[in-house]
Amino acid sequence: MWCNNCCLCFPVRGGAMWLSGLVLLINAIGGILLFLWGPYFFSSTMALLFAGFSVIQAVTAGIAFLGLCNWSYMMTRIFVYIEWLVVFLATARIGVMAFQLESNKDHISSECWGAVNDKGYSPQGTAAAFYCNTPIDSFIMLFIVGLVIDYLLNLYMYFVVWRFYVRMRLYPFQKGVALTYEQGLYEI
């Protein structure tokens, strides 16, 4: 038997809008922070790659949000067909970021304790000095837990938007009357 509301905490459209807005905000802030402070933790190229991926996640969440706001079948369909690839790549990103953080542990701690970086200044006293007050292993664990929470939110957002997409696609046929697709959308 198919459960139409399994794993749903909120109404399908409203909950998906709220969740996609939250994921958009989290990934946009994460992308900005990685653009600004990523070179302290990773190489410059890897930091740009991770920040760019956060921006891609924010853009896909924005597509979902706009599609849900407008009841747009096309935008939710684009989101459903793009997001599975983004979620798959996010799984790899967690592993690569965890590996990079673990291998750069000595570099990060030397940046904290006054070593001069490639830009010619120490991060002490800058905005990036927030991570110096926590032990490096705790910082890495918090970073990874944050990535896993972000991944789970993206995965759940994909599920909820997919449920709304399927509901929009199948609603005219569930009514039991002969409606066109457009008429069925406005009957919801």
PASEBA-1860 file (N, C-alpha, C; in nm, 3 decimals):
! residues 188
1> MWCNNCCL> 0.084/-0.119/0.000/0.000/0.000/0.000/0.087/0.124/0.000 ~ 0.053/0.220/-0.082/0.131/0.343/-0.093/0.084/0.443/0.011 ~ 0.179/0.496/0.087/0.148/0.598/0.187/0.177/0.734/0.127 ~ 0.076/0.815/0.108/0.093/0.944/0.043/0.163/1.045/0.132 ~ 0.157/1.029/0.263/0.216/1.128/0.354/0.326/1.069/0.441 ~ 0.388/0.959/0.402/0.495/0.902/0.481/0.614/0.997/0.488 ~ 0.673/1.010/0.604/0.792/1.092/0.628/0.768/1.241/0.608 ~ 0.646/1.287/0.606/0.618/1.429/0.590/0.584/1.489/0.726
9> CFPVRGGA> 0.657/1.594/0.762/0.633/1.661/0.890/0.541/1.781/0.873 ~ 0.535/1.838/0.754/0.455/1.956/0.724/0.369/1.926/0.603 ~ 0.274/2.013/0.571/0.200/1.996/0.445/0.299/1.997/0.328 ~ 0.265/1.928/0.222/0.361/1.905/0.115/0.414/2.035/0.058 ~ 0.328/2.123/0.009/0.376/2.245/-0.056/0.434/2.343/0.044 ~ 0.365/2.370/0.152/0.414/2.465/0.252/0.543/2.418/0.319 ~ 0.549/2.290/0.352/0.669/2.236/0.412/0.787/2.237/0.317 ~ 0.760/2.207/0.191/0.868/2.210/0.091/0.917/2.351/0.068
17> MWLSGLVL> 0.827/2.449/0.069/0.869/2.589/0.054/0.954/2.632/0.172 ~ 0.910/2.599/0.291/0.986/2.635/0.411/1.123/2.570/0.410 ~ 1.126/2.442/0.377/1.252/2.367/0.377/1.346/2.415/0.267 ~ 1.293/2.443/0.149/1.381/2.491/0.042/1.433/2.631/0.073 ~ 1.355/2.714/0.140/1.404/2.844/0.184/1.515/2.831/0.286 ~ 1.499/2.737/0.380/1.602/2.712/0.481/1.731/2.660/0.416 ~ 1.718/2.565/0.324/1.836/2.509/0.257/1.903/2.617/0.171 ~ 1.825/2.700/0.105/1.880/2.811/0.027/1.962/2.903/0.116
25> LINAIGGI> 1.909/2.940/0.231/1.978/3.029/0.324/2.106/2.964/0.378 ~ 2.097/2.840/0.422/2.213/2.770/0.479/2.324/2.756/0.376 ~ 2.291/2.714/0.255/2.394/2.694/0.154/2.450/2.824/0.099 ~ 2.369/2.928/0.093/2.421/3.059/0.050/2.521/3.112/0.153 ~ 2.487/3.103/0.281/2.579/3.148/0.385/2.704/3.060/0.387 ~ 2.686/2.928/0.373/2.801/2.837/0.368/2.892/2.865/0.250 ~ 2.835/2.894/0.134/2.915/2.927/0.017/2.995/3.055/0.036 ~ 2.930/3.156/0.094/3.001/3.282/0.120/3.115/3.261/0.220
33> LLFLWGPY> 3.087/3.186/0.327/3.192/3.160/0.426/3.307/3.079/0.368 ~ 3.275/2.983/0.281/3.382/2.906/0.218/3.462/2.990/0.119 ~ 3.396/3.083/0.049/3.471/3.173/-0.038/3.566/3.261/0.043 ~ 3.518/3.307/0.160/3.600/3.396/0.242/3.709/3.323/0.319 ~ 3.672/3.215/0.388/3.763/3.151/0.483/3.810/3.013/0.440 ~ 3.763/2.965/0.326/3.803/2.833/0.280/3.952/2.812/0.264 ~ 4.028/2.913/0.213/4.172/2.891/0.199/4.246/2.869/0.331 ~ 4.185/2.902/0.444/4.249/2.871/0.572/4.245/2.721/0.601
41> FFSSTMAL> 4.143/2.654/0.549/4.123/2.512/0.580/4.167/2.420/0.468 ~ 4.153/2.465/0.344/4.182/2.382/0.227/4.277/2.458/0.136 ~ 4.319/2.395/0.029/4.395/2.469/-0.073/4.298/2.566/-0.141 ~ 4.351/2.665/-0.207/4.264/2.766/-0.270/4.171/2.706/-0.374 ~ 4.222/2.612/-0.452/4.140/2.549/-0.554/4.028/2.466/-0.493 ~ 4.061/2.388/-0.390/3.959/2.306/-0.324/3.856/2.395/-0.255 ~ 3.900/2.505/-0.196/3.805/2.596/-0.129/3.708/2.655/-0.230 ~ 3.758/2.694/-0.347/3.668/2.746/-0.452/3.573/2.638/-0.502
49> LFAGFSVI> 3.621/2.516/-0.512/3.537/2.406/-0.556/3.425/2.378/-0.456 ~ 3.459/2.373/-0.328/3.358/2.348/-0.225/3.259/2.463/-0.214 ~ 3.309/2.587/-0.224/3.220/2.703/-0.218/3.128/2.706/-0.339 ~ 3.182/2.674/-0.456/3.098/2.669/-0.576/2.991/2.563/-0.566 ~ 3.023/2.450/-0.505/2.922/2.346/-0.488/2.812/2.391/-0.392 ~ 2.849/2.466/-0.288/2.747/2.521/-0.198/2.656/2.618/-0.272 ~ 2.713/2.695/-0.363/2.633/2.787/-0.444/2.539/2.708/-0.535 ~ 2.587/2.597/-0.592/2.501/2.512/-0.676/2.385/2.458/-0.593
57> QAVTAGIA> 2.411/2.414/-0.471/2.303/2.366/-0.385/2.204/2.478/-0.354 ~ 2.254/2.599/-0.332/2.165/2.712/-0.306/2.081/2.745/-0.429 ~ 2.139/2.736/-0.547/2.065/2.765/-0.670/1.955/2.661/-0.691 ~ 1.986/2.534/-0.670/1.882/2.431/-0.686/1.771/2.449/-0.583 ~ 1.806/2.488/-0.461/1.702/2.516/-0.361/1.619/2.637/-0.403 ~ 1.683/2.735/-0.465/1.610/2.851/-0.515/1.514/2.813/-0.627 ~ 1.556/2.722/-0.715/1.468/2.673/-0.822/1.346/2.604/-0.761 ~ 1.371/2.521/-0.659/1.259/2.453/-0.593/1.166/2.554/-0.526
65> FLGLCNWS> 1.224/2.652/-0.459/1.142/2.753/-0.390/1.055/2.830/-0.489 ~ 1.114/2.876/-0.598/1.036/2.950/-0.698/0.932/2.861/-0.765 ~ 0.967/2.736/-0.791/0.870/2.644/-0.851/0.752/2.617/-0.759 ~ 0.779/2.606/-0.630/0.671/2.582/-0.534/0.586/2.707/-0.515 ~ 0.649/2.823/-0.515/0.572/2.948/-0.500/0.476/2.969/-0.615 ~ 0.516/2.931/-0.736/0.436/2.955/-0.855/0.355/2.835/-0.900 ~ 0.356/2.727/-0.824/0.293/2.602/-0.866/0.345/2.561/-1.003 ~ 0.471/2.582/-1.028/0.529/2.559/-1.160/0.570/2.413/-1.175
73> YMMTRIFV> 0.501/2.346/-1.265/0.536/2.207/-1.294/0.675/2.199/-1.356 ~ 0.707/2.294/-1.445/0.835/2.291/-1.516/0.952/2.309/-1.418 ~ 0.943/2.405/-1.327/1.055/2.430/-1.236/1.072/2.317/-1.135 ~ 0.962/2.261/-1.086/0.976/2.148/-0.994/1.031/2.026/-1.068 ~ 0.994/2.012/-1.194/1.049/1.901/-1.273/1.198/1.920/-1.295 ~ 1.240/2.042/-1.326/1.384/2.070/-1.342/1.457/2.038/-1.211 ~ 1.400/2.080/-1.099/1.462/2.053/-0.969/1.475/1.903/-0.946 ~ 1.369/1.828/-0.970/1.371/1.683/-0.945/1.476/1.614/-1.031
81> YIEWLVVF> 1.493/1.659/-1.155/1.590/1.594/-1.243/1.733/1.640/-1.220 ~ 1.753/1.755/-1.156/1.889/1.803/-1.128/1.933/1.762/-0.988 ~ 1.844/1.766/-0.892/1.882/1.750/-0.752/1.937/1.611/-0.719 ~ 1.895/1.509/-0.787/1.949/1.376/-0.755/2.099/1.372/-0.781 ~ 2.145/1.442/-0.886/2.288/1.450/-0.913/2.359/1.533/-0.807 ~ 2.298/1.642/-0.765/2.357/1.728/-0.662/2.368/1.652/-0.530 ~ 2.266/1.575/-0.495/2.270/1.497/-0.371/2.378/1.389/-0.380 ~ 2.393/1.327/-0.496/2.497/1.226/-0.514/2.636/1.289/-0.498
89> LATARIGV> 2.656/1.406/-0.558/2.786/1.473/-0.545/2.809/1.526/-0.404 ~ 2.702/1.559/-0.332/2.717/1.606/-0.194/2.769/1.494/-0.105 ~ 2.735/1.371/-0.137/2.789/1.258/-0.061/2.941/1.251/-0.077 ~ 2.988/1.268/-0.198/3.132/1.267/-0.222/3.198/1.388/-0.158 ~ 3.130/1.502/-0.158/3.187/1.624/-0.099/3.212/1.607/0.049 ~ 3.123/1.540/0.119/3.143/1.519/0.263/3.271/1.439/0.286 ~ 3.291/1.333/0.211/3.411/1.252/0.227/3.538/1.328/0.193 ~ 3.535/1.402/0.083/3.654/1.476/0.041/3.686/1.588/0.141
97> MAFQLESN> 3.584/1.659/0.188/3.609/1.766/0.285/3.661/1.711/0.416 ~ 3.607/1.598/0.460/3.656/1.537/0.584/3.801/1.494/0.569 ~ 3.834/1.435/0.455/3.972/1.393/0.431/4.066/1.513/0.426 ~ 4.023/1.619/0.356/4.106/1.739/0.345/4.127/1.806/0.481 ~ 4.022/1.813/0.561/4.037/1.873/0.694/4.132/1.791/0.781 ~ 4.119/1.661/0.774/4.205/1.575/0.855/4.350/1.584/0.810 ~ 4.372/1.591/0.681/4.511/1.600/0.632/4.571/1.739/0.651 ~ 4.487/1.842/0.659/4.536/1.979/0.680/4.533/2.020/0.827
105> KDHISSEC> 4.519/1.924/0.917/4.507/1.955/1.059/4.627/2.035/1.110 ~ 4.748/1.997/1.071/4.867/2.069/1.116/4.874/2.210/1.058 ~ 4.834/2.224/0.933/4.834/2.356/0.870/4.735/2.449/0.940 ~ 4.616/2.397/0.973/4.515/2.479/1.038/4.563/2.522/1.176 ~ 4.621/2.430/1.252/4.668/2.467/1.386/4.787/2.562/1.379 ~ 4.873/2.549/1.277/4.984/2.645/1.265/4.933/2.782/1.226 ~ 4.825/2.788/1.147/4.763/2.917/1.115/4.708/2.982/1.242 ~ 4.655/2.898/1.332/4.598/2.951/1.455/4.705/3.008/1.548
113> WGAVNDKG> 4.819/2.946/1.552/4.918/2.985/1.651/5.022/3.080/1.597 ~ 4.984/3.159/1.500/5.067/3.272/1.462/5.153/3.254/1.339 ~ 5.142/3.144/1.269/5.221/3.130/1.148/5.169/3.226/1.042 ~ 5.257/3.278/0.963/5.218/3.372/0.858/5.176/3.291/0.736 ~ 5.058/3.324/0.683/5.008/3.248/0.568/5.061/3.307/0.437 ~ 5.014/3.254/0.326/5.065/3.297/0.196/5.025/3.440/0.160 ~ 4.928/3.497/0.230/4.891/3.636/0.205/4.976/3.733/0.286 ~ 5.060/3.680/0.375/5.152/3.765/0.447/5.105/3.814/0.582
121> YSPQGTAA> 4.995/3.760/0.634/4.951/3.801/0.766/4.899/3.681/0.844 ~ 4.894/3.697/0.972/4.847/3.591/1.060/4.696/3.603/1.076 ~ 4.623/3.492/1.086/4.478/3.502/1.100/4.435/3.547/1.239 ~ 4.528/3.555/1.334/4.490/3.602/1.468/4.436/3.744/1.455 ~ 4.320/3.769/1.513/4.260/3.901/1.509/4.171/3.923/1.388 ~ 4.168/3.830/1.292/4.079/3.844/1.177/3.950/3.768/1.203 ~ 3.859/3.776/1.108/3.730/3.708/1.125/3.747/3.557/1.124 ~ 3.856/3.506/1.066/3.876/3.361/1.060/3.931/3.304/1.189
129> AFYCNTPI> 3.958/3.388/1.288/4.016/3.340/1.414/3.914/3.270/1.503 ~ 3.787/3.261/1.460/3.685/3.197/1.544/3.715/3.050/1.570 ~ 3.781/2.984/1.477/3.806/2.841/1.494/3.927/2.814/1.581 ~ 4.004/2.915/1.616/4.126/2.893/1.694/4.096/2.867/1.841 ~ 3.980/2.903/1.888/3.947/2.886/2.029/3.899/2.745/2.062 ~ 3.870/2.664/1.963/3.827/2.527/1.987/3.940/2.431/1.950 ~ 3.948/2.318/2.016/4.047/2.218/1.975/4.021/2.173/1.832 ~ 4.127/2.146/1.760/4.117/2.119/1.616/4.032/1.994/1.588
137> DSFIMLFI> 4.042/1.892/1.672/3.961/1.771/1.648/3.813/1.800/1.668 ~ 3.780/1.882/1.769/3.640/1.920/1.790/3.589/2.006/1.675 ~ 3.674/2.094/1.626/3.634/2.179/1.514/3.605/2.095/1.390 ~ 3.693/1.998/1.361/3.672/1.912/1.244/3.544/1.830/1.261 ~ 3.520/1.780/1.382/3.398/1.702/1.406/3.273/1.789/1.389 ~ 3.275/1.912/1.439/3.161/2.003/1.421/3.141/2.035/1.273 ~ 3.248/2.054/1.201/3.240/2.084/1.058/3.174/1.967/0.984 ~ 3.215/1.847/1.015/3.161/1.728/0.947/3.015/1.706/0.987
145> VGLVIDYL> 2.982/1.726/1.114/2.842/1.713/1.157/2.755/1.816/1.084 ~ 2.806/1.938/1.068/2.732/2.039/0.993/2.710/1.998/0.848 ~ 2.812/1.937/0.786/2.796/1.890/0.649/2.693/1.779/0.639 ~ 2.692/1.690/0.737/2.595/1.579/0.736/2.453/1.633/0.755 ~ 2.436/1.731/0.844/2.303/1.791/0.864/2.258/1.860/0.735 ~ 2.348/1.932/0.671/2.316/1.996/0.543/2.277/1.892/0.439 ~ 2.348/1.781/0.435/2.317/1.673/0.340/2.178/1.616/0.368 ~ 2.146/1.591/0.494/2.015/1.535/0.529/1.903/1.632/0.496
153> LNLYMYFV> 1.925/1.761/0.518/1.824/1.861/0.481/1.802/1.863/0.330 ~ 1.910/1.856/0.253/1.898/1.851/0.107/1.825/1.726/0.061 ~ 1.855/1.614/0.124/1.790/1.488/0.088/1.641/1.492/0.119 ~ 1.606/1.545/0.237/1.465/1.554/0.275/1.391/1.655/0.186 ~ 1.460/1.765/0.151/1.398/1.862/0.061/1.369/1.797/-0.075 ~ 1.463/1.716/-0.123/1.441/1.647/-0.250/1.318/1.557/-0.240 ~ 1.305/1.484/-0.129/1.191/1.395/-0.111/1.059/1.472/-0.110 ~ 1.054/1.582/-0.037/0.929/1.657/-0.024/0.892/1.723/-0.157
161> VWRFYVRM> 0.988/1.782/-0.225/0.957/1.844/-0.354/0.919/1.737/-0.456 ~ 0.983/1.621/-0.450/0.945/1.511/-0.538/0.801/1.468/-0.512 ~ 0.760/1.461/-0.385/0.622/1.425/-0.353/0.526/1.528/-0.411 ~ 0.559/1.657/-0.401/0.473/1.761/-0.457/0.469/1.749/-0.609 ~ 0.583/1.722/-0.670/0.590/1.706/-0.815/0.501/1.590/-0.862 ~ 0.508/1.478/-0.791/0.425/1.362/-0.828/0.277/1.395/-0.807 ~ 0.247/1.467/-0.701/0.108/1.505/-0.676/0.056/1.596/-0.786 ~ 0.139/1.692/-0.829/0.097/1.780/-0.937/0.078/1.703/-1.067
169> RLYPFQKG> 0.165/1.607/-1.091/0.159/1.532/-1.216/0.039/1.438/-1.220 ~ 0.005/1.377/-1.107/-0.100/1.275/-1.105/-0.236/1.324/-1.058 ~ -0.245/1.449/-1.012/-0.371/1.494/-0.953/-0.490/1.486/-1.048 ~ -0.478/1.527/-1.174/-0.596/1.519/-1.260/-0.649/1.377/-1.276 ~ -0.561/1.277/-1.269/-0.605/1.139/-1.286/-0.666/1.084/-1.158 ~ -0.633/1.141/-1.042/-0.689/1.095/-0.916/-0.830/1.148/-0.894 ~ -0.867/1.255/-0.964/-1.000/1.312/-0.947/-1.109/1.219/-1.001 ~ -1.076/1.136/-1.097/-1.175/1.045/-1.153/-1.262/1.108/-1.259
177> VALTYEQG> -1.233/1.231/-1.294/-1.308/1.297/-1.400/-1.211/1.334/-1.510 ~ -1.265/1.362/-1.628/-1.181/1.395/-1.742/-1.145/1.543/-1.737 ~ -1.029/1.573/-1.679/-0.979/1.710/-1.674/-0.852/1.718/-1.757 ~ -0.828/1.835/-1.813/-0.698/1.855/-1.875/-0.596/1.876/-1.763 ~ -0.471/1.872/-1.800/-0.366/1.890/-1.699/-0.377/2.026/-1.631 ~ -0.400/2.132/-1.709/-0.409/2.268/-1.654/-0.530/2.282/-1.563 ~ -0.642/2.223/-1.601/-0.760/2.229/-1.516/-0.736/2.155/-1.385 ~ -0.666/2.045/-1.392/-0.635/1.969/-1.271/-0.545/2.043/-1.176
185> LYEI> -0.452/2.122/-1.230/-0.363/2.200/-1.144/-0.440/2.304/-1.065 ~ -0.538/2.367/-1.131/-0.612/2.473/-1.063/-0.721/2.419/-0.972 ~ -0.747/2.291/-0.980/-0.845/2.230/-0.892/-0.786/2.192/-0.757 ~ -0.651/2.190/-0.743/-0.586/2.144/-0.619/-0.623/2.232/-0.503
END
